[in-house]
Amino acid sequence: QVQLVESGGGLVQAGGSLRLSCAASTSIFMFNTMGWYRQAPGKQRELVTTITSGGSTYYADSVKGRFTISRDNAKNTVYLQMNSLEPEDTAVYYCNGRRFPGSVYWGRGTQVTVSS
């Protein structure tokens, strides 16, 4: 059974940084894309960023220039470096892996809280 386990969340002041990690229980090459979603209280889960097996990336407009997704294939881990954090970034962050045509995997999430 494929598992994705997030870590690295926590409480940080506005302007600070955090790095999230998503460790997969299998080779991340099995995923066509991996990414991060987030869900703030009372809001729908939203896409933050993705990275393909070839290394192509996508970022939501709200995080462009502040967040960076990367992958370490040897460690089967995807990272999310978050800089210049804002209170609006407060949410539970979920790791996601997609294998075409229709398999989707989720982690349990890690809480990120940004204080003003």
N, CA, C and O atoms as a MOPAC input file, in Angstrom:
PM7 MOZYME 1SCF
protein

 N      0.84300 1    -1.18800 1     0.00000 1
 C      0.00000 1     0.00000 1     0.00000 1
 C      0.88200 1     1.24300 1     0.00000 1
 O      1.79900 1     1.37800 1     0.81000 1
 N      0.58200 1     2.14100 1    -0.92700 1
 C      1.36900 1     3.35700 1    -1.04200 1
 C      0.99700 1     4.32800 1     0.07500 1
 O     -0.18200 1     4.56900 1     0.33700 1
 N      2.00900 1     4.87700 1     0.72500 1
 C      1.76500 1     5.87400 1     1.76700 1
 C      2.57900 1     7.12400 1     1.49100 1
 O      3.72200 1     7.06100 1     1.03700 1
 N      1.96600 1     8.25200 1     1.77400 1
 C      2.63900 1     9.53900 1     1.70200 1
 C      2.57800 1    10.15100 1     3.10100 1
 O      1.50400 1    10.26300 1     3.69100 1
 N      3.72300 1    10.54000 1     3.61900 1
 C      3.77600 1    11.06500 1     4.98900 1
 C      4.41300 1    12.43600 1     4.97200 1
 O      5.57100 1    12.60300 1     4.58900 1
 N      3.62100 1    13.42800 1     5.40300 1
 C      4.11600 1    14.80000 1     5.45300 1
 C      4.76900 1    15.09000 1     6.79800 1
 O      4.43900 1    14.48400 1     7.81700 1
 N      5.69600 1    16.02500 1     6.77200 1
 C      6.31300 1    16.50400 1     8.00700 1
 C      6.83200 1    17.91200 1     7.76200 1
 O      6.93100 1    18.36200 1     6.62000 1
 N      7.16200 1    18.60300 1     8.85200 1
 C      7.77100 1    19.91700 1     8.73400 1
 C      6.86600 1    21.08900 1     9.04100 1
 O      7.31400 1    22.23600 1     9.06000 1
 N      5.58900 1    20.81100 1     9.28400 1
 C      4.69100 1    21.90800 1     9.60700 1
 C      4.98100 1    22.47900 1    10.98300 1
 O      5.77500 1    21.93300 1    11.74900 1
 N      4.32000 1    23.58900 1    11.27900 1
 C      4.51900 1    24.20000 1    12.58000 1
 C      4.00600 1    25.61800 1    12.61500 1
 O      3.27700 1    26.06100 1    11.72800 1
 N      4.40100 1    26.31900 1    13.65500 1
 C      4.00600 1    27.70600 1    13.85800 1
 C      5.17800 1    28.61800 1    13.51200 1
 O      6.29800 1    28.40200 1    13.97500 1
 N      4.91800 1    29.62300 1    12.70700 1
 C      5.97000 1    30.54500 1    12.29000 1
 C      5.38900 1    31.94500 1    12.20600 1
 O      4.19600 1    32.11200 1    11.95200 1
 N      6.21500 1    32.93700 1    12.41500 1
 C      5.76400 1    34.31900 1    12.29100 1
 C      5.71300 1    34.72700 1    10.82700 1
 O      6.42000 1    34.16900 1     9.98800 1
 N      4.88900 1    35.68300 1    10.54100 1
 C      4.80300 1    36.21700 1     9.18200 1
 C      6.19200 1    36.67000 1     8.72800 1
 O      6.94900 1    37.28500 1     9.47900 1
 N      6.49300 1    36.34100 1     7.47400 1
 C      7.81200 1    36.64100 1     6.93600 1
 C      8.80300 1    35.51300 1     7.09200 1
 O      9.88100 1    35.54300 1     6.49800 1
 N      8.45000 1    34.52100 1     7.88300 1
 C      9.34500 1    33.40300 1     8.13600 1
 C      9.26900 1    32.33000 1     7.06200 1
 O      8.59300 1    32.47900 1     6.04500 1
 N      9.98300 1    31.24700 1     7.32300 1
 C     10.07400 1    30.15500 1     6.35600 1
 C      9.83900 1    28.81500 1     7.02700 1
 O     10.08500 1    28.64400 1     8.22100 1
 N      9.35900 1    27.87600 1     6.23600 1
 C      9.22800 1    26.48300 1     6.64000 1
 C      9.53100 1    25.61900 1     5.43400 1
 O      9.33900 1    26.03300 1     4.29100 1
 N     10.01100 1    24.40200 1     5.70500 1
 C     10.16500 1    23.43000 1     4.63100 1
 C      9.37400 1    22.18900 1     4.99300 1
 O      9.60600 1    21.55700 1     6.02400 1
 N      8.43900 1    21.85800 1     4.12800 1
 C      7.65200 1    20.64300 1     4.29400 1
 C      8.29000 1    19.51000 1     3.50700 1
 O      8.88800 1    19.72200 1     2.45300 1
 N      8.15200 1    18.32100 1     4.03500 1
 C      8.63100 1    17.12500 1     3.35200 1
 C      7.48100 1    16.14500 1     3.17000 1
 O      6.57700 1    16.06400 1     4.00200 1
 N      7.52800 1    15.41500 1     2.09000 1
 C      6.55400 1    14.35200 1     1.82600 1
 C      7.34700 1    13.10800 1     1.44800 1
 O      7.92000 1    13.02500 1     0.36100 1
 N      7.36900 1    12.15400 1     2.35400 1
 C      8.10300 1    10.91600 1     2.12400 1
 C      7.15300 1     9.84400 1     1.61400 1
 O      6.11600 1     9.58200 1     2.22200 1
 N      7.51100 1     9.23200 1     0.50200 1
 C      6.69200 1     8.16500 1    -0.09200 1
 C      7.23400 1     6.79900 1     0.30800 1
 O      8.43900 1     6.61800 1     0.48300 1
 N      6.32500 1     5.84800 1     0.44800 1
 C      6.72200 1     4.48900 1     0.83000 1
 C      7.18300 1     3.67400 1    -0.37600 1
 O      7.53100 1     2.50100 1    -0.24500 1
 N      7.18300 1     4.30000 1    -1.53900 1
 C      7.60100 1     3.64700 1    -2.76600 1
 C      8.38300 1     4.64800 1    -3.61000 1
 O      8.48100 1     5.82600 1    -3.26600 1
 N      8.92600 1     4.17300 1    -4.69200 1
 C      9.65000 1     5.08100 1    -5.57100 1
 C      8.70300 1     6.15000 1    -6.10500 1
 O      7.61000 1     5.84300 1    -6.58000 1
 N      9.13300 1     7.40300 1    -6.02200 1
 C      8.25300 1     8.47100 1    -6.50500 1
 C      8.18700 1     8.51300 1    -8.02800 1
 O      7.41500 1     9.28800 1    -8.59100 1
 N      8.98000 1     7.69800 1    -8.69200 1
 C      8.86300 1     7.60700 1   -10.14200 1
 C      7.54500 1     6.96600 1   -10.55900 1
 O      7.14000 1     7.06900 1   -11.71700 1
 N      6.87000 1     6.29600 1    -9.60600 1
 C      5.58500 1     5.70200 1    -9.95900 1
 C      4.51700 1     6.77100 1   -10.15800 1
 O      3.47400 1     6.50100 1   -10.75300 1
 N      4.76900 1     7.97800 1    -9.66600 1
 C      3.79600 1     9.04900 1    -9.80200 1
 C      4.11500 1     9.89800 1   -11.03200 1
 O      5.26100 1    10.29800 1   -11.23600 1
 N      3.11900 1    10.16400 1   -11.82900 1
 C      3.30600 1    11.07500 1   -12.95400 1
 C      3.48700 1    12.50900 1   -12.46200 1
 O      4.29800 1    13.26900 1   -12.99100 1
 N      2.71300 1    12.85600 1   -11.43800 1
 C      2.89400 1    14.16100 1   -10.80400 1
 C      2.77300 1    14.01200 1    -9.30000 1
 O      2.06300 1    13.13900 1    -8.80300 1
 N      3.46500 1    14.86300 1    -8.59400 1
 C      3.30300 1    14.99500 1    -7.14800 1
 C      3.08800 1    16.46200 1    -6.84600 1
 O      3.52400 1    17.33700 1    -7.59400 1
 N      2.41200 1    16.71700 1    -5.74600 1
 C      2.13800 1    18.10700 1    -5.46000 1
 C      1.70300 1    18.33100 1    -4.03600 1
 O      1.64200 1    17.41600 1    -3.21500 1
 N      1.40300 1    19.59000 1    -3.77700 1
 C      0.92800 1    20.00900 1    -2.47000 1
 C     -0.38200 1    20.76200 1    -2.63300 1
 O     -0.52600 1    21.63000 1    -3.49300 1
 N     -1.31800 1    20.40300 1    -1.78900 1
 C     -2.58200 1    21.11200 1    -1.68400 1
 C     -2.66300 1    21.66600 1    -0.26300 1
 O     -1.91700 1    21.25400 1     0.62600 1
 N     -3.58000 1    22.60400 1    -0.07300 1
 C     -3.79500 1    23.10300 1     1.28600 1
 C     -5.27900 1    23.38900 1     1.50300 1
 O     -6.03100 1    23.66300 1     0.56700 1
 N     -5.66400 1    23.31300 1     2.76600 1
 C     -7.05000 1    23.59000 1     3.11900 1
 C     -7.07600 1    24.42400 1     4.38600 1
 O     -6.64800 1    23.98800 1     5.45500 1
 N     -7.58600 1    25.62700 1     4.23700 1
 C     -7.74000 1    26.52300 1     5.38100 1
 C     -9.09800 1    26.28000 1     6.02700 1
 O    -10.00400 1    25.76300 1     5.37300 1
 N     -9.25400 1    26.63400 1     7.27100 1
 C    -10.54400 1    26.43100 1     7.95000 1
 C    -11.69500 1    27.09000 1     7.19500 1
 O    -11.62200 1    28.26700 1     6.84200 1
 N    -12.74800 1    26.32800 1     6.95000 1
 C    -13.91700 1    26.85900 1     6.27500 1
 C    -13.76800 1    27.03800 1     4.78300 1
 O    -14.66100 1    27.57700 1     4.12900 1
 N    -12.64900 1    26.59100 1     4.23300 1
 C    -12.42400 1    26.74700 1     2.79700 1
 C    -12.20500 1    25.39600 1     2.13300 1
 O    -11.92200 1    24.39600 1     2.79200 1
 N    -12.34200 1    25.39400 1     0.81900 1
 C    -12.09800 1    24.17700 1     0.07000 1
 C    -10.59900 1    23.92700 1    -0.08600 1
 O     -9.78400 1    24.84800 1    -0.03900 1
 N    -10.27200 1    22.67300 1    -0.27000 1
 C     -8.87500 1    22.33000 1    -0.52600 1
 C     -8.46700 1    22.92800 1    -1.85900 1
 O     -9.21600 1    22.85500 1    -2.83400 1
 N     -7.27800 1    23.52300 1    -1.90300 1
 C     -6.81700 1    24.16100 1    -3.13100 1
 C     -5.42400 1    23.67200 1    -3.50300 1
 O     -4.61900 1    23.30400 1    -2.64900 1
 N     -5.17100 1    23.68100 1    -4.79900 1
 C     -3.86800 1    23.27700 1    -5.30800 1
 C     -2.85600 1    24.38900 1    -5.06200 1
 O     -3.11700 1    25.56000 1    -5.33500 1
 N     -1.70400 1    24.00100 1    -4.54500 1
 C     -0.62800 1    24.96200 1    -4.30300 1
 C      0.44500 1    24.85000 1    -5.37800 1
 O      0.83300 1    25.84700 1    -5.98800 1
 N      0.92100 1    23.63000 1    -5.60400 1
 C      2.02600 1    23.44300 1    -6.53900 1
 C      2.13200 1    21.98500 1    -6.92700 1
 O      1.74600 1    21.10100 1    -6.16100 1
 N      2.65700 1    21.72900 1    -8.12300 1
 C      2.90600 1    20.36600 1    -8.56600 1
 C      4.27500 1    20.27000 1    -9.24500 1
 O      4.85200 1    21.26100 1    -9.69300 1
 N      4.75900 1    19.04000 1    -9.29700 1
 C      5.99400 1    18.75500 1   -10.02400 1
 C      5.81000 1    17.42200 1   -10.73500 1
 O      5.31700 1    16.45900 1   -10.14800 1
 N      6.20600 1    17.37400 1   -11.99400 1
 C      6.06300 1    16.13800 1   -12.75400 1
 C      7.29000 1    15.25400 1   -12.56800 1
 O      8.29600 1    15.66800 1   -11.99100 1
 N      7.18400 1    14.03700 1   -13.06800 1
 C      8.31900 1    13.12300 1   -12.98600 1
 C      9.50100 1    13.66000 1   -13.78300 1
 O     10.65100 1    13.31000 1   -13.51700 1
 N      9.21300 1    14.50500 1   -14.75500 1
 C     10.27400 1    15.11800 1   -15.53800 1
 C     10.81400 1    16.41100 1   -14.95200 1
 O     11.77200 1    16.98500 1   -15.46800 1
 N     10.19000 1    16.86800 1   -13.86400 1
 C     10.68900 1    18.05500 1   -13.18300 1
 C      9.97400 1    19.35100 1   -13.52200 1
 O     10.34600 1    20.40600 1   -13.00800 1
 N      8.96300 1    19.30200 1   -14.37000 1
 C      8.19700 1    20.51300 1   -14.67800 1
 C      7.34500 1    20.89000 1   -13.47500 1
 O      6.79800 1    20.03000 1   -12.78400 1
 N      7.24500 1    22.19100 1   -13.24200 1
 C      6.52800 1    22.66100 1   -12.05600 1
 C      5.39000 1    23.60300 1   -12.41700 1
 O      5.37500 1    24.24200 1   -13.46900 1
 N      4.43800 1    23.65600 1   -11.48900 1
 C      3.32300 1    24.58800 1   -11.57700 1
 C      3.13500 1    25.19600 1   -10.19900 1
 O      3.30100 1    24.51900 1    -9.18400 1
 N      2.78600 1    26.48600 1   -10.16600 1
 C      2.50800 1    27.15800 1    -8.89600 1
 C      1.22000 1    27.96600 1    -9.00800 1
 O      0.94800 1    28.59500 1   -10.03000 1
 N      0.44700 1    27.93500 1    -7.95200 1
 C     -0.69900 1    28.83400 1    -7.87400 1
 C     -0.17800 1    30.26600 1    -7.79900 1
 O      0.90300 1    30.52100 1    -7.26800 1
 N     -0.95400 1    31.18400 1    -8.33100 1
 C     -0.51900 1    32.58800 1    -8.35000 1
 C     -0.21500 1    33.10800 1    -6.94600 1
 O      0.67800 1    33.93400 1    -6.75800 1
 N     -0.96200 1    32.62000 1    -5.97500 1
 C     -0.82300 1    33.13600 1    -4.61800 1
 C      0.52000 1    32.79000 1    -3.97100 1
 O      0.89900 1    33.40000 1    -2.97000 1
 N      1.24300 1    31.81800 1    -4.53500 1
 C      2.50700 1    31.39700 1    -3.91500 1
 C      3.70400 1    31.58000 1    -4.83000 1
 O      4.83900 1    31.32700 1    -4.42600 1
 N      3.46300 1    32.01700 1    -6.06200 1
 C      4.57600 1    32.20400 1    -6.99900 1
 C      5.60700 1    33.16700 1    -6.43000 1
 O      5.27800 1    34.22400 1    -5.89200 1
 N      6.85600 1    32.76500 1    -6.56600 1
 C      7.93700 1    33.61300 1    -6.07400 1
 C      8.24500 1    33.43100 1    -4.59800 1
 O      9.25900 1    33.92700 1    -4.10700 1
 N      7.36800 1    32.71500 1    -3.87900 1
 C      7.59000 1    32.50700 1    -2.45000 1
 C      7.80500 1    31.03600 1    -2.11200 1
 O      8.58300 1    30.71500 1    -1.21300 1
 N      7.13400 1    30.15200 1    -2.81500 1
 C      7.21600 1    28.71300 1    -2.56000 1
 C      8.00200 1    28.02700 1    -3.67900 1
 O      7.96400 1    28.44800 1    -4.83500 1
 N      8.70500 1    26.97300 1    -3.31000 1
 C      9.44000 1    26.18100 1    -4.28400 1
 C      9.24800 1    24.69800 1    -3.99900 1
 O      9.48700 1    24.22700 1    -2.88700 1
 N      8.81200 1    23.97300 1    -5.02400 1
 C      8.67600 1    22.52100 1    -4.89700 1
 C      9.90400 1    21.86100 1    -5.51200 1
 O     10.44000 1    22.31800 1    -6.52200 1
 N     10.33300 1    20.78100 1    -4.88000 1
 C     11.47600 1    20.03800 1    -5.41300 1
 C     11.31300 1    18.57200 1    -5.04900 1
 O     10.47400 1    18.21000 1    -4.22400 1
 N     12.12300 1    17.74100 1    -5.67400 1
 C     12.02800 1    16.31100 1    -5.40900 1
 C     13.41900 1    15.71500 1    -5.30500 1
 O     14.33900 1    16.12700 1    -6.01200 1
 N     13.56200 1    14.74700 1    -4.42200 1
 C     14.79600 1    13.97800 1    -4.28500 1
 C     14.43600 1    12.53900 1    -4.58600 1
 O     13.91000 1    11.82700 1    -3.73000 1
 N     14.72000 1    12.11500 1    -5.80000 1
 C     14.31100 1    10.78300 1    -6.23100 1
 C     14.99000 1     9.68100 1    -5.41400 1
 O     14.39500 1     8.63400 1    -5.16100 1
 N     16.22000 1     9.92100 1    -5.01100 1
 C     16.94200 1     8.91100 1    -4.24200 1
 C     16.31400 1     8.68700 1    -2.87000 1
 O     16.36200 1     7.58500 1    -2.32300 1
 N     15.72100 1     9.75700 1    -2.32100 1
 C     15.09700 1     9.66200 1    -0.99600 1
 C     13.58800 1     9.45700 1    -1.07800 1
 O     12.91000 1     9.36000 1    -0.05500 1
 N     13.06800 1     9.39000 1    -2.30200 1
 C     11.61900 1     9.23500 1    -2.48900 1
 C     10.84200 1    10.29900 1    -1.71900 1
 O      9.84600 1    10.00800 1    -1.05600 1
 N     11.31600 1    11.52300 1    -1.82200 1
 C     10.75600 1    12.62200 1    -1.03500 1
 C     10.54600 1    13.85100 1    -1.91300 1
 O     11.36100 1    14.17200 1    -2.77800 1
 N      9.45200 1    14.51300 1    -1.66500 1
 C      9.14900 1    15.79500 1    -2.30100 1
 C      9.13600 1    16.85400 1    -1.21500 1
 O      8.65400 1    16.62800 1    -0.10500 1
 N      9.67400 1    18.01400 1    -1.55800 1
 C      9.78000 1    19.09500 1    -0.57400 1
 C      8.97100 1    20.31000 1    -1.02200 1
 O      8.71900 1    20.51200 1    -2.21000 1
 N      8.57900 1    21.09700 1    -0.05200 1
 C      7.96400 1    22.38700 1    -0.33400 1
 C      8.65400 1    23.42000 1     0.54700 1
 O      8.43700 1    23.47100 1     1.75800 1
 N      9.48300 1    24.23800 1    -0.08000 1
 C     10.13500 1    25.32400 1     0.63800 1
 C      9.22500 1    26.53500 1     0.58200 1
 O      8.86400 1    27.00200 1    -0.49700 1
 N      8.85800 1    27.03800 1     1.74600 1
 C      7.92800 1    28.15400 1     1.83600 1
 C      8.62400 1    29.33100 1     2.49400 1
 O      9.01000 1    29.26600 1     3.66200 1
 N      8.77900 1    30.39300 1     1.74600 1
 C      9.41700 1    31.61300 1     2.24400 1
 C      8.41100 1    32.75700 1     2.27600 1
 O      7.34500 1    32.68500 1     1.66600 1
 N      8.76900 1    33.79900 1     2.99100 1
 C      7.90700 1    34.99200 1     3.09000 1
 C      6.47500 1    34.61500 1     3.41800 1
 O      5.52800 1    35.08500 1     2.78700 1
 N      6.34100 1    33.77200 1     4.40200 1
 C      5.01100 1    33.27200 1     4.75600 1
 C      4.10300 1    34.38400 1     5.25100 1
 O      4.54200 1    35.33300 1     5.90100 1
 N      2.83800 1    34.24100 1     4.92700 1
 C      1.80800 1    35.20500 1     5.27400 1
 C      0.72400 1    34.50200 1     6.09300 1
 O      0.54200 1    33.29100 1     5.97500 1
 N      0.00700 1    35.25900 1     6.92000 1
 C     -1.07700 1    34.62300 1     7.68900 1
 C     -2.07400 1    33.87400 1     6.79300 1
 O     -2.67700 1    32.88600 1     7.21100 1
 N     -2.23400 1    34.35500 1     5.56500 1
 C     -3.15300 1    33.70100 1     4.62800 1
 C     -2.66200 1    32.32800 1     4.19200 1
 O     -3.41900 1    31.56000 1     3.59800 1
 N     -1.41900 1    32.01400 1     4.47500 1
 C     -0.89100 1    30.68800 1     4.14000 1
 C     -1.24400 1    29.64500 1     5.20800 1
 O     -0.96000 1    28.46000 1     5.03600 1
 N     -1.85000 1    30.07900 1     6.28800 1
 C     -2.24200 1    29.15300 1     7.34400 1
 C     -3.24500 1    28.13500 1     6.82200 1
 O     -4.29800 1    28.49600 1     6.29600 1
 N     -2.90600 1    26.86400 1     6.97200 1
 C     -3.75200 1    25.78700 1     6.44300 1
 C     -3.13100 1    24.44700 1     6.81300 1
 O     -2.00700 1    24.37100 1     7.30700 1
 N     -3.89300 1    23.40500 1     6.56000 1
 C     -3.32400 1    22.05500 1     6.57800 1
 C     -2.81900 1    21.77700 1     5.16800 1
 O     -3.55200 1    21.93100 1     4.19100 1
 N     -1.57200 1    21.37000 1     5.07900 1
 C     -0.94700 1    21.10500 1     3.79000 1
 C     -0.89200 1    19.60500 1     3.54700 1
 O     -0.42000 1    18.83900 1     4.38700 1
 N     -1.38100 1    19.20400 1     2.38800 1
 C     -1.47500 1    17.79500 1     2.03200 1
 C     -0.56900 1    17.48300 1     0.84100 1
 O     -0.51700 1    18.22800 1    -0.13800 1
 N      0.12700 1    16.38500 1     0.95200 1
 C      0.91600 1    15.87200 1    -0.16300 1
 C      0.01500 1    15.01600 1    -1.05500 1
 O     -0.87800 1    14.32400 1    -0.56600 1
 N      0.24900 1    15.06900 1    -2.33100 1
 C     -0.58700 1    14.36600 1    -3.31100 1
 C      0.28200 1    13.72400 1    -4.36800 1
 O      1.26100 1    14.30900 1    -4.83100 1
 N     -0.08800 1    12.51600 1    -4.74200 1
 C      0.59000 1    11.84000 1    -5.83900 1
 C     -0.43000 1    11.30200 1    -6.82300 1
 O     -1.43600 1    10.71900 1    -6.41900 1
 N     -0.18400 1    11.49000 1    -8.09200 1
 C     -1.11500 1    11.02000 1    -9.12000 1
 C     -0.40400 1    10.10600 1   -10.09900 1
 O      0.68000 1    10.41700 1   -10.59300 1
 N     -1.03700 1     8.97000 1   -10.37100 1
 C     -0.51700 1     8.02100 1   -11.34900 1
 C     -1.60600 1     7.82600 1   -12.39400 1
 O     -2.67800 1     7.30600 1   -12.08700 1
 N     -1.33900 1     8.23100 1   -13.60000 1
 C     -2.30900 1     8.10700 1   -14.67900 1
 C     -2.61900 1     6.64300 1   -14.95300 1
 O     -1.71600 1     5.81000 1   -14.87500 1
 N     -3.90100 1     6.28900 1   -15.28100 1
 C     -4.94200 1     7.22600 1   -15.65400 1
 C     -5.79900 1     7.74100 1   -14.50800 1
 O     -6.47600 1     8.75500 1   -14.67300 1
 N     -5.79700 1     7.08500 1   -13.35100 1
 C     -6.76300 1     7.56100 1   -12.37200 1
 C     -6.44400 1     7.29800 1   -10.92100 1
 O     -7.33200 1     7.41200 1   -10.07700 1
 N     -5.22000 1     6.95300 1   -10.59600 1
 C     -4.87400 1     6.68900 1    -9.19200 1
 C     -4.40200 1     7.96700 1    -8.53000 1
 O     -3.55700 1     8.69100 1    -9.05800 1
 N     -4.96800 1     8.22800 1    -7.36000 1
 C     -4.62400 1     9.42500 1    -6.59900 1
 C     -4.32600 1     9.01500 1    -5.16700 1
 O     -5.06200 1     8.22800 1    -4.57100 1
 N     -3.26000 1     9.54500 1    -4.62500 1
 C     -2.84800 1     9.22000 1    -3.26400 1
 C     -2.68500 1    10.50800 1    -2.47300 1
 O     -2.23700 1    11.53000 1    -2.99400 1
 N     -3.06100 1    10.43200 1    -1.19200 1
 C     -2.99000 1    11.60100 1    -0.30900 1
 C     -2.27700 1    11.24300 1     0.98500 1
 O     -2.38100 1    10.12300 1     1.48600 1
 N     -1.55800 1    12.21100 1     1.50700 1
 C     -1.05700 1    12.10100 1     2.86400 1
 C     -2.11600 1    12.58600 1     3.83400 1
 O     -3.19800 1    13.01200 1     3.43100 1
 N     -1.79100 1    12.51700 1     5.12100 1
 C     -2.75100 1    12.91900 1     6.14500 1
 C     -2.69300 1    14.40100 1     6.45500 1
 O     -3.57900 1    14.92800 1     7.12800 1
 N     -1.68100 1    15.06800 1     5.98100 1
 C     -1.60000 1    16.50500 1     6.16300 1
 C     -0.70800 1    16.93000 1     7.30900 1
 O     -0.47400 1    16.18000 1     8.25700 1
 N     -0.21500 1    18.16200 1     7.19800 1
 C      0.57400 1    18.75800 1     8.26100 1
 C      0.13700 1    20.21000 1     8.41500 1
 O     -0.04900 1    20.92100 1     7.42700 1
 N     -0.02400 1    20.63800 1     9.65300 1
 C     -0.55300 1    21.97000 1     9.92400 1
 C      0.53700 1    23.02200 1     9.81400 1
 O      1.62900 1    22.87100 1    10.36000 1
 N      0.21800 1    24.08600 1     9.09900 1
 C      1.09100 1    25.26000 1     9.02300 1
 C      0.28900 1    26.44900 1     9.55300 1
 O     -0.80000 1    26.74900 1     9.06400 1
 N      0.83800 1    27.10600 1    10.54200 1
 C      0.18000 1    28.26700 1    11.11800 1
 C      1.13800 1    29.44100 1    11.06600 1
 O      2.26100 1    29.36800 1    11.56500 1
 N      0.67800 1    30.53000 1    10.45400 1
 C      1.49900 1    31.73000 1    10.32400 1
 C      0.85500 1    32.83400 1    11.15200 1
 O     -0.28000 1    33.23500 1    10.89300 1
 N      1.57800 1    33.31600 1    12.13600 1
 C      1.04500 1    34.36100 1    13.00800 1
 C      1.45100 1    35.73500 1    12.49000 1
 O      2.52300 1    35.91500 1    11.91200 1
 N      0.56500 1    36.69300 1    12.71600 1
 C      0.83400 1    38.05200 1    12.21800 1
 C      1.59300 1    38.87500 1    13.24400 1
 O      1.90300 1    40.04000 1    12.99400 1

